[in-house]
Amino acid sequence: MTAAPDPARSVPPTTAGTPDPEIPDLVRAARGLPVSRTPVWFMRQAGRSLPEYRALRAGTGMLAACQDPDLVTEITLQPVRRHGVDAAILFSDIVLPLVVAGVDIDIKAGVGPVVASPVRSVADVDALPPLEPERLAFLQTAVRQLVAELGPIPLIGFAGAPFTLATYLIEGGPSKEHARTKAFMYAEPEAWSRLLDRLAVSAATFLRAQVDAGASAVQLFDSWAGVLSAVDYAERVLPHSRAVIDGLGDRDVPRIHFGVGTGELLPLIGDAGADVVGVDWRVPLDEAARRVGPARSLQGNLDPAVLLADRGTVDREVRRVVEQGRAARGHIFNLGHGVLPETDPDVLTHVVELVHELTATPAGPTTPAG
């Protein structure tokens, strides 16, 4: 079953006029259409910064929580209730599709995902189990519950990009240098391509399940793509990320694509098929808009560490991001990476209120620059 087409996707910004008020600002901004105010959400908005999350997760492992529809629903809703954000992001984990498929992975406290049998050969690639759609019933149940609870607030689906998933499989866990991954990419081009092909199919399957259950948008996270040169990304990674996004077919939802340290890759990330390019804190949004061009919107890009500073500093930096974001076709306010665990939740709520105050248009929706 294919999700109903998004009526905003096919409307050119120059002829949109006043958009249907039932289309959320997040979707409008992603399409470069008029918005009533700049939409705000935060990567990792559901998680360790919230005391209610820590209380709910006590005694339950991360991967178990991600496969419990009721827990996923409640955890995803917590920041929406507390902060008044303009979108929910599905509570999940980047390695969950691999785990559901049958790969032996454990998330160890203080370490991250640890793979029992790392991929080091063509045989290891061929031994990886495929992700069967019928294994994702729990995921679709969670999404349907969330859509019913959220009402007009959009739910963003979530998946990890092939390169980032490959780094975990090859390194056996988190890595700073990703040396084994890059060595495998250079020395085993056929096995590398086969591995990323398989991971692209898995990620697309994971996203399709969420969209078909009602997600209004999707974000593809390529957390570690910033370790690559532009040439290597273009030749060895981009085609597989594009395969994930193309794998959504005619499901008419905005596609957001984000990576960390990807300032030199921003145009290429857009070329993978994104409607919205996520930008980390290293590149100002006005410069990012120049690099990406007028055909795509931007998301970002407040440094998460700013939220630990005094209120005056927070306000100044939020105003800067909002102002620089006006250079983009459309702007979705977010952080340049995830919320830090030590962040005061009240500061996040304040940021949402400030962005809304700075960008509200009492006379009606306005057309973004671009």
N, C-alpha and C positions, 0 to 999 in steps of 0.2 A: 504494500500500500504506500502510495506516495503522498506526502503532505500537500495540502492545498497551496496553490501559488501565493506568494506574497505580493499583494497589489502594489506595493511601493517599488518593487524591483525594476519594473519596466517603465517607470515614469521619469523622464529626463528632468533634472533639476531646473532647467530653464523654463519648463512648461508646467511644473507641478502645481503652481498656485498655492492655495491653502490645502494642505493634505488632510486626509481622513483622520479625525482625532482619535480613532480607534487604533491607528498604527503607532506603536510606541516610539518615543524619541530615539531610543537606541537604534531601531531599525531605520528611522529616517536619517539619523546621522551617518549610519553605515552606507546609505545610498546617496548621501550628499543632498538630501532633501531638506526643506524647511523644518526647523525644530522649535518647540516652545521654550526649551532651555537645554543647555548642554547636558546630556545624560552622563551619569556617574556610576561606576561600579569598581570594585577593587579585586585584583587577582589575590587569591587566598583570603578573601573577605570572610569565608567560613573557616574557622580553625582556631589555632592556639591563642590568638589574641582575645578570644571571647571566653569569659569564665563559664558561661552556660554550655559552651562547647566542651570545655575540659571536664565539666561535671557529667555531661552526657556520655562522653567517650571513656570515662573511667572504667577500666577492666575490659575494654573491648579493643582488639587489635585493629590497626588501620584497614587492612585488607578485608577483615570481617565486617567492619563498619560500612565499607564501600559496597558491600554486597547485600546489605540489609535495607530493603526499600523504605522502611519506616524511619530508620536512623538517617539514611540519605536525605529523606524528605525534611526531617526536623533540622538537621545540620545546615542544609541548604537555605532553609527559611530564616534561620536565626539572624544573620546579618541584615536581611531585608527588613525584618521587624525592628531591629535596633537602630540601623543607620538610615533607613529610608532611601536606599540605593535604587537606581532605575532599572536594575536587572539582577537576576539571580544567576549564579554559576553553579552548575551541577557539582556536588561534592563527590569527588572521585580521586583516583590516583593515576599517574601517568603510566604505570606498569600494569594496571588492572586488566586490560585486554589480554596481555600475555598470561597472567595468572588464571584468568577464566578459561583460556584455551588449554591450559594444562602445564605451562612452564613452571618449574619449581623456583619460586622467588619468595623471599621473606623480607619484610621491612623491619630492620633492626633499629631500635631507638638510638639516636645519636649518630647513626651511620647512614641509613637510607635503604633503598632496595639492594638486596644481595642475591645474586643468581647462583644457584647450586652448581650448575654445569655450564660455564661460560661457552660461548660460540667461538671456536678457534679454527674451524675447517669447513669445507663444503659439506661434509657429512653431518656436521653439527647443524648447519643451516637446513639441510633436508630433513633433519629429525624434528625440527620445530613443528608442533601441532598447529593446525589452522584454527582460527576462531569461528566456530559454528554459530550462526545467528540464533539458533534455538537456546543457546546457553545464556542469552542476554534477556531472558524473561524478567529477571529481577530488576534489570536496568530500566526496561520499559515500564514496569510497574511503578518504579520510583518517579520517572518522568511524568507519567500520567497523574500520579498523586500531586506532584508539584504544580503542574499546569492548572489543576483544579483549585489548588490553594492560592496560587499566585494571581489568578484572575488576569487583569490587564498587564501585569508586570511580566516582561519576557524572561524566559529561561534560556541561558546559553549552554549549549552542549559542549563537551570537552573531549579531546583526544590528544595523545602525544604523537609528534611527527616521527616518520621512519628513522631519521638520523639519530634523534635523541634516544629512541628505544634501542637502536642498534648499539649505541655507546654502552648502555647498561648491560646488554647481552654479551658484548665482547669484553668489556672491562671486568665484568662480574659484579659490578656495583658502581657507586659514584666515583668520579675521577676528576682531578684538576687539569691534567695534561691531555687526557684522551689519546695517549700515545699508542696503545694497542689498537684502538679503533682506527686511527689514521694509518697505521702500518698495515692493517688488514685491508683497508680501502685501497691503498697503493699496490700492495703485493698480490692481492687476490681479487682482481676486478670482476671476474665472473661470479665468484661467491658473494662479493659485496652487492652486486646488482641483484642477485637472486634473493639475498637477505632483505634488502630494502623493498623489493617487489612484494615479498610476503608480508612485511610490516605495513606496507601501504594498503594492502587488501584488508588486513586486520583493522587498521585505523578507520578505513572507510566503512567497514562493517559496523564498527562501534559507533561512529557518528550517525550512520543511517538509522540505526535502532533508536537513537535519541530523537532525531528529527521526525521519524515516523510516529513516535509516541507524543509529539507535540512541542519539542524544543523550537524556539523562535529564531535562533542564531547558533552558530558553532564557532569555537576557537580551536585552532590547531597550534599546540605548543611545541616549538622546536627549541627547547631550553638551551641546548649546547651547540647550536649551529654557529655561534660566534667564534668557535675555535678554528673555523675553516677560512681559507682564502676565498675570494670571490670566484676565482676560476674553478676551484675544487667544488664549491657549492653549486655553481651553475652546471657543471658537467656530471657530478656524481651524486647530487642530493636533490636539486630542484625538480628533476623529472618525477621523482618518487613522491615528493610533497604535492606536486601538481596532480599526481594520480589519486591521492587521497581526496583532494578537493573535487576533482572531476568525478570521483566515485560517488559523490552525492547526486549525480545525474541532474534531473530537472527539479529536484527539491529546492524550492525557491526561497531560501533563507540566506541572510548575510553570512559571509565567511570571513572570519578574523584570523590573521596569521601573525604569530608573535615569537620572537626569539630574543635571547639575552646577548648583548655584545655584538649586535648585528648591524651596526651603523654602516659598514661598508657593503652590506648585503641588502639594504632596504629596497632598492628597485627590484632586485631579484626575488625577494620575498613576495612582493606584489605580483610579479610575473608568474608565481606559482598558482595564481587564480584567486587571490584574496580580494574582497571588497574593501577590507580594512587592514592596514598594516599596523601592528603593534610596535611601539617604539620604546626602548628602555631609556633610562635617564641620561645617557651619555650624549645624545644628539638633541639639540633644541628642536621643538616641533616645527618652527618655521623653516629651519634647514631641512628637516625630514620631509616636509611638504615639497620642498624644491627637489629633493632626491627622488621622491616617489612619483611626483607629477600629479596633475589635476584629475586623474581618472580614479583615484582611490582615496578613501578617508583614512584618518589616523586615529590611533588609540594611545593614550599615555598622558604624561610620562613623568609624574612627580617622583623624585627619588624617595624610596621607602624610608630612608634614614631621616629625611626631613621631619617625618611625623614624630620623631623623638626629641625634636628641638622645641624651643619656646613658641608660644602662640603667635607672636609677631613674625617670627621667621616662617612658620607654617603659612600664615596668611600671605606674606610677600611671595613665597614660592608658588602657592596656588594661583595667585593673580598672574604671575609670570607665565605659567603653563597655559592658563585660560587665554591670555592675550596671544601667545605664540600659536596656540591652536587655531586661532581665527584664520591663519594662512592656509589651512587645509580645506579640502572639499567639504569635509564634515569632520567633527571632532567628538570622540568619546573620551571623557576624562577618566583616567586610571592612573595607577602607579607605574613606574618603570620596571617593576618586578613585583613579587608578592609581598603582602603585609608581613612585617617582622613580628615574631611572637611576643616581643616585649612592648608592642604598640598599645597605647592607651585607647580603648574603644571609643571613648568620648571624643578623641581627636578625629577619628574617622567620621563620626557623626557630624562634627563641626565642618569638616572638609566638604561633605555632601551639601550641607546647608549653604556654605559659602559659594560653592560653584553654582548652585541653583540661584542664589541671590545675584551673583555677578552676571548671569546669562539669561535670566528670565525676561520674557518679552510680553508685557501686559497687553500690548495691542494685537498680539497674535504671533504665529510662527514667522521666523525670519529665514531667509536663504543664506546658507554659509558662504563664506568667501571661496574663491577658487576660479 
